[in-house]
Amino acid sequence: MTSHNFEVDRTDLSITQFVDIPAVGSLALADNQAVLSVDRFALTANNITYGVAGDSIGYWKFFPARDNWGQIPVWGIGTVLQSSVMGMNRGDRYYGYYPMSSYLVIEPVNVNERGFVDGMAHRQELPPVYNQYAKMTTGNGFEPEFDNHHMIYRPLFTTSFVLDDFFADNDFFGAKTIILSSASSKTSFGLAYILHKNRDIRVVGLTSSGNKDFVSGLGIYDDVFTYDDVTSIDNEVPTVFVDMAGDRVVLQELHHHLTDNMKYSCGVGITHWDSRDGQDPATLPGAKPTMFFAPSQIQKRHQDWGVAKFQSELASAWVEFLEVVDDWVNINEFEGQDALLSTYKQVLEGAPPDQSYVLSP
């Protein structure tokens, strides 16, 4: 069986290629290296954001490719195929950040029963949260029946959890309403779920007309508006905006509608990756838009609370989320190159909000 990478044109994400790479058996590993097969991974709109922000945030640097090509990172599960590193044995399974590839060569450090950190030199300048791999055992909170949920939702729900914590930590900047664009996206409805359950704030969803019924049916938004109806939102109350869509025209319209009642505005995702025209965000009325980077808030909480407390709080919220999410979204599993290519194109163009995808390369 041939080994391969799935790569995209960094200047046009719709252009793709499969590139053959050396078979695992032919690799000359150093004593401090190991190789993991990439068994399965999730593919969501979040991965498209990685591609769109690949240069500005550095996502292309995790798994470098040649020339103008790039490998979009995904969250997945891998199995140790070869290793001479103490504490890492053939057959061990790890959850973490992978390329859409047949395998990943790593330099594991800080190996213990919880997992390891990839010490590859080119990854050391990158956010450390992406370099951590968790050993998939029940003792570490990985129940086998939720493998797919970890790949699809765990990184997105972590962002939802951290956003909620960030706003609560800042008393929602004095706002009484929070607006979430791309309200059908997994990160948005994860955040809406936490806010609806735990916070005294009005949660408003912004979505497309085609997704409005899905968003309204979740039962976690106090109000749902389409992108064509932004000016119907109440603009007389202090409001914060979480922009998962990255649509500059919508951002412009919302800021001009709310003006001084826009108390905080942050970009998180770019689900509308092909809608980047519009007024310069720095010139918009109200609070100036900024980018929210979840790893920064995670590092802050690690310092404030300690890692153990942060993980405990996140784990409690995660367990509660798992009790409801399967009522909202169906998980599809596919295998092979053809399925990967067709699913990637579907996600790039906009997948139905009630469907999610796990791929085996």
C-alpha positions as CSV (number, residue, x, y, z in Angstrom):
1,M,0.0,0.0,0.0
2,T,1.4,3.4,-0.9
3,S,1.8,6.2,1.6
4,H,0.7,9.7,0.7
5,N,0.0,13.3,1.8
6,F,-3.1,15.3,1.0
7,E,-2.0,18.8,0.1
8,V,-3.8,22.0,-1.0
9,D,-2.7,25.1,-2.9
10,R,-2.0,27.7,-0.2
11,T,-3.3,30.4,-2.5
12,D,-6.4,28.5,-3.7
13,L,-7.8,26.0,-1.2
14,S,-9.9,24.4,-3.9
15,I,-6.8,23.0,-5.7
16,T,-5.6,19.8,-4.2
17,Q,-3.2,16.9,-4.8
18,F,-2.1,13.6,-3.3
19,V,1.7,13.2,-3.0
20,D,3.3,9.8,-2.6
21,I,5.8,9.7,0.3
22,P,8.3,7.0,1.4
23,A,6.8,3.8,2.9
24,V,7.1,3.6,6.7
25,G,9.5,0.6,6.4
26,S,12.0,2.6,4.4
27,L,12.3,5.4,7.0
28,A,15.6,5.9,8.8
29,L,14.4,7.1,12.2
30,A,16.7,8.6,14.8
31,D,16.9,7.1,18.3
32,N,14.7,9.9,19.6
33,Q,12.0,9.6,16.9
34,A,8.9,7.5,16.4
35,V,6.3,7.2,13.7
36,L,2.5,7.2,14.1
37,S,0.1,6.0,11.6
38,V,-2.7,8.5,11.0
39,D,-5.7,6.2,11.5
40,R,-8.7,8.6,11.5
41,F,-9.4,12.3,11.6
42,A,-12.3,14.7,11.6
43,L,-12.8,17.3,8.8
44,T,-14.8,20.4,9.7
45,A,-15.1,24.0,8.8
46,N,-12.5,24.7,11.5
47,N,-9.9,23.0,9.3
48,I,-10.8,25.4,6.5
49,T,-10.0,28.2,8.9
50,Y,-6.6,26.7,9.5
51,G,-6.0,26.9,5.7
52,V,-7.3,30.5,5.4
53,A,-5.2,31.7,8.4
54,G,-2.3,29.4,7.5
55,D,0.2,32.2,6.8
56,S,-1.0,34.7,9.4
57,I,-1.1,32.4,12.4
58,G,1.4,29.8,11.2
59,Y,-0.8,26.7,10.6
60,W,1.2,25.8,7.5
61,K,4.4,25.4,9.6
62,F,3.2,22.3,11.6
63,F,3.5,19.9,8.6
64,P,5.5,21.7,5.9
65,A,5.1,21.0,2.3
66,R,7.0,22.1,-0.8
67,D,6.6,25.2,-2.9
68,N,3.1,26.7,-2.7
69,W,1.6,23.6,-1.3
70,G,0.4,23.1,2.3
71,Q,-0.9,20.4,4.6
72,I,-4.0,21.5,6.5
73,P,-3.8,20.2,10.1
74,V,-6.6,18.0,11.5
75,W,-7.5,16.5,14.8
76,G,-7.3,12.8,14.8
77,I,-6.1,9.5,16.2
78,G,-2.8,7.8,15.5
79,T,-1.1,4.5,16.4
80,V,2.6,4.0,17.2
81,L,4.1,1.9,14.3
82,Q,7.8,2.3,15.2
83,S,9.5,3.6,18.3
84,S,12.6,3.2,20.4
85,V,11.6,6.0,22.8
86,M,11.1,4.8,26.4
87,G,7.4,4.8,27.4
88,M,6.1,4.8,23.9
89,N,5.2,1.3,22.6
90,R,4.1,-0.1,19.3
91,G,0.3,-0.1,19.3
92,D,-0.2,2.8,21.7
93,R,-2.9,5.2,20.4
94,Y,-2.7,9.0,20.6
95,Y,-5.2,11.8,20.1
96,G,-3.8,15.1,18.7
97,Y,-2.8,17.3,15.8
98,Y,-2.0,15.4,12.5
99,P,-1.6,16.1,8.8
100,M,-4.0,14.5,6.4
101,S,-1.4,11.9,5.6
102,S,-0.6,8.2,6.0
103,Y,1.7,8.8,8.9
104,L,3.6,11.3,11.1
105,V,7.2,11.3,12.2
106,I,7.6,12.8,15.7
107,E,10.3,13.4,18.3
108,P,8.4,12.7,21.5
109,V,9.5,14.4,24.7
110,N,8.0,14.4,28.2
111,V,6.5,11.0,27.6
112,N,4.3,9.7,30.4
113,E,1.0,7.9,30.9
114,R,-0.9,11.1,30.0
115,G,0.8,11.5,26.6
116,F,3.8,13.4,25.1
117,V,4.9,16.6,23.4
118,D,6.3,16.6,19.9
119,G,9.8,18.1,20.2
120,M,10.4,18.4,16.4
121,A,12.6,21.5,16.0
122,H,10.3,23.2,13.5
123,R,7.3,23.0,15.9
124,Q,9.0,24.7,18.9
125,E,8.1,28.3,17.8
126,L,4.4,27.3,17.4
127,P,1.6,27.4,20.0
128,P,2.4,24.5,22.5
129,V,-1.2,23.4,22.8
130,Y,-1.0,22.0,19.3
131,N,2.1,20.0,20.0
132,Q,0.6,17.9,22.9
133,Y,-0.7,14.4,22.2
134,A,-2.9,12.5,24.7
135,K,-2.6,8.8,25.2
136,M,-6.0,7.3,24.5
137,T,-6.8,5.2,27.6
138,T,-9.9,5.1,29.7
139,G,-7.9,6.4,32.6
140,N,-7.2,9.6,30.6
141,G,-10.9,10.1,29.8
142,F,-11.0,8.4,26.4
143,E,-13.9,6.0,26.3
144,P,-13.7,4.1,23.0
145,E,-17.4,4.8,22.1
146,F,-16.5,8.6,21.9
147,D,-13.5,8.4,19.7
148,N,-15.3,10.2,16.9
149,H,-16.6,12.8,19.2
150,H,-13.1,13.7,20.4
151,M,-11.9,14.2,16.8
152,I,-14.9,16.2,15.7
153,Y,-15.9,18.2,18.7
154,R,-13.1,18.3,21.4
155,P,-10.9,21.0,19.8
156,L,-14.0,23.1,18.9
157,F,-15.7,22.6,22.2
158,T,-12.5,23.6,24.0
159,T,-12.6,26.9,22.0
160,S,-16.3,27.3,23.0
161,F,-15.4,26.6,26.7
162,V,-12.5,29.0,26.6
163,L,-14.5,31.8,24.9
164,D,-17.2,31.4,27.7
165,D,-14.5,31.6,30.3
166,F,-12.9,34.7,28.6
167,F,-16.2,36.6,28.5
168,A,-17.1,35.7,32.0
169,D,-13.7,36.7,33.2
170,N,-14.3,40.1,31.7
171,D,-17.9,40.4,32.9
172,F,-19.0,40.3,29.2
173,F,-17.5,43.8,28.8
174,G,-20.8,45.1,30.3
175,A,-22.9,43.6,27.5
176,K,-26.4,42.2,27.9
177,T,-26.5,40.4,24.5
178,I,-23.9,38.2,22.8
179,I,-24.2,37.6,19.0
180,L,-22.6,34.5,17.4
181,S,-22.2,34.4,13.6
182,S,-22.1,31.1,11.8
183,A,-24.5,30.0,14.5
184,S,-24.8,26.5,13.0
185,S,-21.1,25.8,13.3
186,K,-19.9,23.5,16.0
187,T,-17.9,26.1,17.9
188,S,-20.8,28.5,17.9
189,F,-23.4,26.0,19.1
190,G,-21.0,24.7,21.7
191,L,-20.6,28.2,23.1
192,A,-24.3,28.9,22.8
193,Y,-25.0,25.7,24.8
194,I,-22.6,26.7,27.6
195,L,-24.0,30.3,27.7
196,H,-27.6,29.1,27.6
197,K,-27.0,26.7,30.5
198,N,-24.8,28.8,32.8
199,R,-25.0,32.5,32.0
200,D,-27.5,35.3,32.4
201,I,-27.0,36.8,28.9
202,R,-29.2,36.9,25.8
203,V,-27.7,34.7,23.1
204,V,-28.4,35.6,19.5
205,G,-27.5,33.5,16.5
206,L,-26.6,34.8,13.0
207,T,-26.9,32.3,10.2
208,S,-27.9,31.7,6.6
209,S,-31.5,31.4,5.6
210,G,-30.9,27.7,4.7
211,N,-29.6,26.9,8.2
212,K,-32.1,29.0,10.2
213,D,-34.4,26.1,11.0
214,F,-31.5,24.0,12.2
215,V,-30.2,26.8,14.5
216,S,-33.6,27.6,15.8
217,G,-34.3,23.9,16.5
218,L,-31.3,23.6,18.8
219,G,-33.2,25.4,21.5
220,I,-30.1,27.2,22.8
221,Y,-30.4,30.6,21.1
222,D,-32.8,33.2,22.4
223,D,-33.1,34.7,18.9
224,V,-32.0,33.7,15.4
225,F,-31.5,36.1,12.5
226,T,-30.3,35.6,9.0
227,Y,-27.4,37.6,7.5
228,D,-29.9,39.5,5.4
229,D,-31.7,40.7,8.5
230,V,-28.9,42.1,10.7
231,T,-30.6,45.5,11.1
232,S,-33.5,43.8,12.9
233,I,-31.3,43.0,15.8
234,D,-31.9,45.2,18.9
235,N,-29.2,47.9,18.8
236,E,-30.1,49.7,21.9
237,V,-28.5,47.3,24.4
238,P,-24.7,46.7,25.0
239,T,-23.6,43.8,22.9
240,V,-20.6,41.7,22.2
241,F,-19.9,39.9,18.9
242,V,-18.2,36.6,18.3
243,D,-17.5,36.3,14.6
244,M,-17.1,32.7,13.5
245,A,-17.9,33.5,9.9
246,G,-15.3,36.1,9.0
247,D,-17.6,37.8,6.5
248,R,-16.4,41.3,6.3
249,V,-19.6,42.7,4.9
250,V,-21.6,41.3,7.8
251,L,-19.1,42.6,10.2
252,Q,-19.3,46.0,8.7
253,E,-23.1,46.1,8.7
254,L,-23.3,44.9,12.3
255,H,-20.8,47.4,13.6
256,H,-22.6,50.3,11.8
257,H,-25.9,49.0,13.2
258,L,-24.8,48.8,16.8
259,T,-22.2,51.6,16.8
260,D,-21.2,52.5,20.4
261,N,-23.3,49.6,21.8
262,M,-20.7,47.2,20.2
263,K,-18.7,46.7,23.4
264,Y,-16.4,43.9,22.2
265,S,-15.9,42.3,18.8
266,C,-13.7,39.3,18.1
267,G,-12.9,37.0,15.2
268,V,-12.6,33.3,15.9
269,G,-13.3,31.4,12.7
270,I,-13.5,32.0,8.9
271,T,-16.3,29.7,7.8
272,H,-17.1,32.3,5.1
273,W,-13.6,32.1,3.8
274,D,-14.5,33.5,0.4
275,S,-16.2,36.6,1.8
276,R,-13.3,38.8,2.9
277,D,-14.1,42.1,1.2
278,G,-15.6,45.0,3.1
279,Q,-14.5,48.0,5.2
280,D,-11.2,47.9,7.0
281,P,-12.2,46.5,10.5
282,A,-9.9,49.1,12.2
283,T,-12.1,51.9,10.9
284,L,-15.5,50.4,12.1
285,P,-17.5,52.2,14.8
286,G,-17.8,50.7,18.2
287,A,-15.2,48.4,19.8
288,K,-12.4,47.6,17.3
289,P,-12.5,44.0,16.1
290,T,-9.7,41.8,17.4
291,M,-8.7,38.2,16.9
292,F,-9.4,35.7,19.7
293,F,-6.7,33.0,20.0
294,A,-7.9,30.2,22.3
295,P,-4.3,29.0,23.2
296,S,-3.6,32.4,24.8
297,Q,-6.6,32.1,27.2
298,I,-5.7,28.5,27.9
299,Q,-2.2,29.5,28.9
300,K,-3.6,32.2,31.1
301,R,-5.9,29.8,32.9
302,H,-3.1,27.3,33.3
303,Q,-1.2,30.0,35.2
304,D,-4.3,31.2,37.1
305,W,-5.8,27.9,38.0
306,G,-3.1,25.3,37.3
307,V,-3.4,22.7,34.5
308,A,-5.3,20.1,36.7
309,K,-8.1,22.5,37.6
310,F,-8.5,23.7,34.0
311,Q,-8.7,20.2,32.7
312,S,-11.2,19.2,35.4
313,E,-13.5,22.2,34.5
314,L,-13.3,21.4,30.8
315,A,-13.9,17.7,31.4
316,S,-17.1,18.4,33.3
317,A,-18.5,20.7,30.6
318,W,-17.5,18.2,27.9
319,V,-19.3,15.3,29.5
320,E,-22.5,17.4,29.7
321,F,-22.1,18.4,26.1
322,L,-21.8,14.8,24.9
323,E,-25.2,14.1,26.4
324,V,-27.0,16.4,23.9
325,V,-24.8,16.8,20.8
326,D,-25.8,13.5,19.1
327,D,-29.4,14.8,19.0
328,W,-28.2,17.6,16.8
329,V,-25.6,16.2,14.4
330,N,-25.0,12.9,12.6
331,I,-21.5,11.4,12.3
332,N,-20.5,10.0,8.9
333,E,-17.4,7.8,8.5
334,F,-15.6,7.4,5.2
335,E,-12.4,5.7,4.0
336,G,-10.0,6.2,1.1
337,Q,-8.6,8.9,-1.1
338,D,-11.8,9.4,-3.1
339,A,-13.9,9.9,0.0
340,L,-11.3,12.3,1.5
341,L,-11.3,14.4,-1.7
342,S,-15.1,14.6,-2.0
343,T,-15.6,15.3,1.7
344,Y,-13.0,18.0,1.7
345,K,-14.8,19.7,-1.2
346,Q,-18.1,19.4,0.6
347,V,-16.7,21.0,3.7
348,L,-14.9,23.7,1.7
349,E,-18.2,24.6,-0.1
350,G,-20.2,24.3,3.1
351,A,-21.4,21.1,4.6
352,P,-25.0,20.6,6.1
353,P,-24.9,21.7,9.7
354,D,-26.5,18.5,10.9
355,Q,-23.7,16.3,9.4
356,S,-20.1,15.7,10.5
357,Y,-17.3,13.7,9.0
358,V,-14.6,11.3,10.1
359,L,-12.1,10.1,7.5
360,S,-9.7,7.1,7.3
361,P,-6.9,7.9,4.9
